[in-house]
Amino acid sequence: MAKKKSFVLRLDPDDYAALERWAADEFRSINGQLEWVIDKALKDAGRKKTKKSKDE
């Protein structure tokens, strides 16, 4: 597994509550939900390279 970078994130309490509900709805932790949101945003913006399979 790739090494992960830790950092502090400050959120508005209402945003945090909404994120908490969203994560629970998708059976993820808040951290897991944030990772998913960030990953999706980076891919959608074309700022993240996708990993190619061994066959490509």
C-alpha distances in whole Angstrom, upper triangle without the diagonal:
4,6,9,13,15,19,22,23,27,28,31,32,33,30,28,30,29,25,25,28,26,22,25,26,23,21,19,18,20,16,15,18,18,15,16,19,18,16,19,21,20,20,23,25,23,21,18,17,16,14,17,17,18,21,22
4,6,10,13,16,20,21,25,26,30,31,32,28,27,29,29,25,25,28,26,23,25,27,23,23,19,19,19,16,15,18,17,13,15,18,16,14,18,20,17,18,22,22,21,19,15,15,15,13,16,17,18,22,22
4,7,10,13,17,19,23,24,28,29,31,28,25,28,28,24,25,28,26,23,25,27,25,23,20,19,19,15,15,18,17,14,16,19,17,15,19,20,18,20,23,23,22,20,17,17,17,16,20,21,22,25,25
4,7,10,13,15,19,21,24,25,27,24,22,25,25,21,21,24,23,20,23,25,22,21,18,16,16,12,12,15,13,11,14,16,14,13,17,18,16,18,21,21,21,18,16,17,18,17,21,22,24,27,27
4,7,10,12,16,18,22,24,25,23,21,24,24,21,21,25,23,21,24,26,24,23,19,17,16,12,14,16,13,11,15,16,14,14,18,18,16,19,22,21,21,18,16,18,19,20,23,25,27,30,29
4,7,10,13,16,20,21,23,20,18,21,22,19,19,23,22,19,22,25,23,22,18,16,14,11,13,15,13,12,16,16,14,16,19,19,18,21,23,23,24,20,19,21,22,23,26,28,30,33,33
4,7,10,13,17,18,21,18,16,20,21,18,19,22,22,20,22,25,24,23,19,17,14,11,14,16,12,12,16,16,14,16,19,19,18,21,23,22,24,20,20,22,24,25,28,30,33,36,35
4,7,10,13,15,18,16,14,17,19,16,17,21,20,19,22,24,23,23,20,16,14,12,15,16,13,14,17,17,15,18,20,20,20,23,24,24,25,22,22,25,26,28,31,33,36,39,38
4,6,10,12,14,12,11,14,15,13,14,18,18,17,19,22,21,21,18,15,12,11,14,14,11,13,16,14,13,16,18,17,18,21,22,22,24,21,21,25,26,27,31,33,36,39,37
4,7,9,12,10,9,13,14,13,14,18,18,17,20,22,22,23,20,17,13,13,16,16,13,15,18,16,15,19,21,19,20,24,24,23,26,24,24,27,29,31,34,37,39,42,41
4,6,8,6,6,10,11,10,12,15,15,15,18,20,20,21,18,16,12,13,16,14,12,15,17,15,15,19,19,18,20,23,23,23,26,24,24,28,29,31,34,37,40,42,41
4,6,5,6,9,10,11,12,14,15,16,18,20,21,22,20,18,14,16,18,16,14,18,19,17,18,21,22,20,22,25,25,25,28,26,27,31,31,34,37,39,43,45,43
4,5,5,6,9,10,10,12,14,15,16,18,20,21,19,17,13,16,18,16,15,19,20,18,19,23,23,22,25,27,27,27,30,29,29,33,33,35,39,41,44,46,45
4,5,5,6,9,10,11,12,14,15,17,19,20,19,17,14,17,19,16,15,19,20,17,19,22,22,21,24,26,26,26,29,28,29,32,33,35,38,40,44,45,44
4,5,5,6,9,10,10,12,14,15,17,18,16,15,12,14,16,13,12,16,16,14,15,19,19,17,20,23,22,22,26,25,25,29,29,31,35,37,40,42,41
4,5,5,6,9,10,10,12,14,15,16,14,12,9,11,14,11,11,14,15,14,15,18,19,18,21,23,23,24,27,25,25,29,29,31,34,36,39,41,40
4,5,5,6,9,10,11,12,14,15,14,13,10,13,15,13,13,17,17,16,18,21,21,20,23,25,25,26,29,28,28,31,31,33,36,38,41,43,42
4,5,5,6,9,10,11,13,14,13,13,10,13,14,11,12,16,15,13,16,19,18,18,21,23,22,23,26,26,26,29,29,31,34,36,39,41,40
4,5,5,6,9,10,11,12,10,10,7,10,11,8,8,12,12,10,13,16,15,15,18,20,20,21,24,23,23,26,26,28,31,32,36,37,37
4,6,5,6,9,10,10,9,8,6,10,11,9,10,13,13,13,15,18,18,19,21,23,23,25,27,26,26,28,28,29,32,34,37,39,38
4,5,5,6,9,10,10,10,9,13,13,10,12,16,15,14,17,19,19,20,23,24,23,25,28,28,27,30,29,31,33,34,38,39,39
4,5,5,6,9,9,10,8,12,11,8,10,13,12,11,14,16,15,16,19,20,20,22,25,24,24,26,25,27,30,31,34,36,35
4,5,5,6,5,6,6,9,8,6,9,11,10,10,14,15,15,16,19,20,20,22,24,24,23,25,24,25,28,29,32,34,34
4,5,5,6,7,8,11,11,9,12,14,13,14,17,18,18,20,23,23,24,26,28,28,26,29,27,28,31,31,35,36,36
4,6,8,10,11,14,12,10,14,16,14,14,18,19,18,20,22,23,22,25,27,28,26,28,27,28,31,31,34,36,36
4,6,9,10,12,10,8,12,13,11,12,16,16,15,17,20,20,20,23,25,25,23,25,23,24,27,27,30,32,32
4,7,10,12,9,9,13,14,12,14,17,17,17,20,22,22,23,26,27,27,25,27,25,25,28,28,31,32,33
4,6,8,6,6,9,10,9,12,14,15,15,17,19,20,21,23,25,24,22,24,22,23,26,26,29,31,31
4,5,5,6,9,10,10,12,14,15,16,18,20,21,22,24,26,25,23,25,24,24,28,28,31,33,33
4,5,5,6,9,10,10,12,14,15,16,18,20,21,22,24,23,22,24,24,25,28,29,32,34,34
4,5,5,6,9,10,11,12,14,15,17,18,20,21,23,21,19,22,21,22,26,27,30,32,32
4,5,5,6,9,10,10,12,14,15,17,18,20,21,20,18,20,19,20,23,24,27,29,29
4,5,5,6,9,10,11,12,14,15,16,18,20,19,18,20,19,21,24,25,28,30,30
4,5,5,6,8,10,10,12,14,15,16,18,17,16,19,19,20,24,25,28,31,30
4,6,5,6,9,10,11,12,14,15,17,15,13,16,15,17,20,22,25,27,27
4,6,5,6,9,10,11,12,14,15,15,13,15,14,16,19,21,24,26,25
4,6,5,6,9,10,10,12,14,14,13,16,16,18,21,23,26,28,27
4,5,5,6,9,10,11,12,11,10,14,14,16,20,22,25,27,26
4,6,5,6,9,10,11,10,8,11,10,13,16,18,22,24,22
4,5,5,6,9,10,10,9,12,11,14,17,19,23,24,22
4,5,5,6,9,9,9,12,13,16,19,22,25,27,25
4,6,5,6,5,5,9,10,14,17,20,23,24,22
4,5,5,6,5,7,8,11,14,17,20,21,19
4,5,8,8,11,11,15,17,20,23,24,22
4,5,8,11,12,16,18,21,25,26,23
4,6,8,10,13,15,19,22,23,20
4,7,10,13,16,19,22,23,21
4,6,9,12,16,19,20,18
4,6,9,13,15,17,14
4,6,10,13,14,12
4,7,9,12,10
4,7,8,6
4,5,6
4,6
4
